[in-house]
Amino acid sequence: MTTTVWHNGKVWIDQNESTHAIAATDGVIVAHGDAALELSADVSVDLNGSTLLPGFGDGHAHPIFGGVETLFAPVRGPEKLDELLDAVKKWADENPDADWVRGEGYDPSLAPMGIFDAKWLDEIVPDRPVVLRAMDYHTAWVNTKAMELAGITSETPQPPDGEIPHREDGTPIGTLREWGAWSMVYNLLPPLDNEQRHKAALAASAAFSSCGVTWAQDAWVEDDTLETWLLAAKSGALKFRANLAWFAEPEGIWKTKIDGFSKNRDRLATEAPDLLTGNTIKFFADGILEGGTAAVLEDYCDCPNKGIPNWRREELIEAVGEAVKRGFQPHIHAIGDAGIRNALDAIEEARKVHKEIINPVIAHSQLIDPADLPRFKQLDVIANFEPLWAQLANEQVVLTVPRLGQERADRQYPIATLLRSGTKISFGSDWPVTSPVPMQGIGVAITRQTDEAKPPEGWVSKERLTLDEALTAYTMGSAVQAGETHLWGDLAIGKRADIAMLDSDIHALEPMQVRRAKVVGTWLGGVRVHG
């Protein structure tokens, strides 16, 4: 048996209790306070006055996507269009044998209305297909060669679950919105080989363990992603736990795959039970506000349409009901107020038929009609938020606010309103869409300000949380979502020693300094995986 004792600091057990020391034996917490200090420690960790927390649970992320980003052109980060093009050209020149030039995570606000032209890529890579995905992961930018290979022309009909914007002359411009459009290109990409899968898993593990995440909800898993997860778990590359959500597609495609989802769930229980589960099915009710594809009740201000509901309401109700019937947790991406209403309707109908629904989740919960706010509590729906987004960042100022108008823009991310109404809240990052670091999101949740402390009074300041409320949403809130509160979510005796250590006493910091607190140690089942 191995006993580890953490001492001489602030051990945040949960929002109601703290102590000065904690002990774990063979990966399970066994003692608090003076009782922990009395044990014979094989490993002693001096906190030096800093904070020890439960490991963070990321309630909505795409870890393998984040790892895959490191394999291709570094398009995340450039702040000007010419810098982005330079990064693509440099990678293409350095990888002349790559059949495709690929990159993930460019800033969609670098072009007006988020519309990028294929001709810009043609000028730097004319002879090979290029496909880049925006940081929102709902939009792609391709060159002419890629569109030719995918058969995308001026005659291509608009997909029901996507959009192909055109030039004034009727030709596709090279921006593809939602998977119904960009999947025509992505389906042509060569699959990752095992070496690439291993590298992606290592990168994902390093990113999460370095910021204290010990559990994550992968919110979009297909068969190739499943193989990457299993390879990571079996090879020892995986340094956090995960629940996998199987991607359900509309237009009847989900019916052909749902039996496979059950088989995949059983496979994980057999092949990697300590690290992986597969209890969830993911639905996209709509798109995103930045791209004008989130489904809204009233027209966008800058483009007179109501976005794209990716599912017909009746089919979403049917599919969610079938998922619940088979014992899966529905996890529904819903951002616009119409998309959120459709998601709530689907869960409400499922509750009428099935008494047991496993912790239904609406992810992002960005723009909610006031009439629908009480329904979250009434239907026992978990509202998952990505708190880092609850600030007036560039995408909000350039894209979202002009599309919504001020009244709707000021109703985004009603985190405190839902929490204090009794709704269950979980936090996540949506990494690699944005940073995986929980402390950054927590810092925004308690201030509603950017890193530059703008606006001074906080954006929609009534929605600010306390520090303990925000910490709880990123720990116990995610454990509630996972249905694993008996295993983790706080540092109670008997729970797993999945633990994060910070570099300071965060409760002693000014609110704007909280986001700068660093994780200096992470333990998974009592084994140190970072620091």
Beta strands, then each sheet from edge to edge (+ up, - down):
strand 1: 3-14
strand 2: 17-25
strand 3: 28-32
strand 4: 43-46
strand 5: 51-54
strand 6: 56-61
strand 7: 101-106
strand 8: 130-134
strand 9: 139-142
strand 10: 175-177
strand 11: 213-221
strand 12: 241-247
strand 13: 276-284
strand 14: 329-334
strand 15: 361-364
strand 16: 382-385
strand 17: 425-427
strand 18: 499-502
strand 19: 519-524
strand 20: 527-530
sheet 1: 3+ 2- 1+ 4+
sheet 2: 3+ 2- 1+ 5+ 18- 19+ 20-
sheet 3: 6+ 11+ 12+ 13+ 14+ 15+ 16+ 17+
sheet 4: 7+ 8+ 9- 10+
end
